[in-house]
Amino acid sequence: MTSPITNVTLGAGQTRLIPNEAVRLRAEAARARQAQAPPSPVRTHVPVTMPAVVSPPTPAPAPPTNGHGPLQPCLAEFVASLGLSDHALATLVEQLATAEIFDLETAKFLEAAEWRDVGLKVGTRKRLLARLEATA
């Protein structure tokens, strides 16, 4: 059995520690060693942070589609009448949808430099501009 205060081993017939000078010195030495010892690597409390639960964003509804992607019928007919190859037509429809040009009224407002910004190649842009001028 040991003393709960000093951790000194008690004698065989001893039930409690009778303080004396030797015991007091050992207790002080034990406290000094404990104060100088590096802190124990074992943590008694570890803060836990939980990640925030975020629901995925709701996708915007897709614009109505037809045979030419999300373009409205008036612009889809106009684009089809340009006489472009299938690849050029698919690229044009994709570029119009990316630039959010879905109707013919919006297309008529754009100028040549803005069509360049949309990403149209020179040949397609020239055909489109000539056709838009003819419909105006």
N, C-alpha and C positions, 0 to 999 in steps of 0.2 A: 504494500500500500504506500502511496506517496502523498505528500502534502499538496492540497489543491492550489495553494498560493505560491509555494517555492519549488514544487516538483522534487523536493528532497525525499529520498526513500526513508520511511519510518522503520524503526527497529522492530524485531519480532514481537515483542510484547507491548509495543507502543501503539496507542489508539489516537493520539493527537500529538502535534509537534509542540514541544516546550521551547519557546524562543530563547536563544542564547546568542552570544556574540558571533560564534562560528556560523550559525544558521542565518543570521542577519546579513553577514558578509556574503555568503553564498547567494542569498536572495537578491542582494544588490548587484552582484556580478551577473546573475542570470538576467535581470532586467536590463542591464547595460548591454549585454550581448544581443538581447532581443531588439533593443533600440537601434543598434548599429547594423544589424543584419539587413540585407537588401529585402525589399518587399517580396512577398511570395508571388510567384507567377500565376497562382490560381486566383481567379477573380470570383468574388462572391456574387457580383451583379454585372451582367453583360447587357448593355442597352440593345434592344432589338428594334430595328426600324423596318416597318412593313412597306413594301412598295405600294404606291397608290394604284387602285384598280381603275383603269380608264377604259371605257367602252370604245370600240372602234368607231370612227366617224361614219355617219350614214352617207352612203354615196348619193350624189345628186341624181335625180331622174334623168335618164338618157333622152335626148330629143327624139322625136318620132323618126323612124327610119323608113326608107322606101328602097327601090332598086339602086339608088345612088347614095346610100348611107343616110346620114342625118339631115340631108338637105330637103328643104320644102319642095313640093312638086314644081313650082314655077322656076326655081333655080336649077333643079335637077334636069328639067327639059332644056333649059338654056345651055347647061354644061354639055348635055348629050348632043346638042346641035352644033357644037364647035368642031366636030369631026376629028377628035383626037384618038390616038391609039388606046387600047385597053389599059396599058400600063400608065400612060400619061393621064388618062381619065381617072383612074383609081388614085393616082398621086394628087391630082387637082382636088378631088373630093376630100381626100384626107387633109390637104392643106387648108381648104375652106373650113372644114370642121374644126381644125386646130385653132384657126383664127376666129372662130365663132361667127362665121358668115354663113347663115342658114337660109337666107331668102334673097330674092333678086333686088328688092328695094335697098338692102344694105350694100349689095355689090355695086349698085349704080352710084352710091355716094363716094366710093373709093377712087382715088386718083392713081396715076401711073406709079408714083414713088411708093404709095401704100401697097400696091399689088406686088412690088418688088420686095417689100418688107414681109409680105405674106409668105414669100419663098418661091414664087412662080418663076419658072425658067423663061428666057427671053421669048422663045417661039410661042409658048402657051400664053404668056402675058400679052403679046402683040395680037394674037387671035382673039383673046378675051376682050381687050380694049376696043378693037375694031368692031366686034360684035355688039358691045355695049353702046358704042356711039351710034350704030345703025338702029338700035332699038329705042334710042332716046328721042 
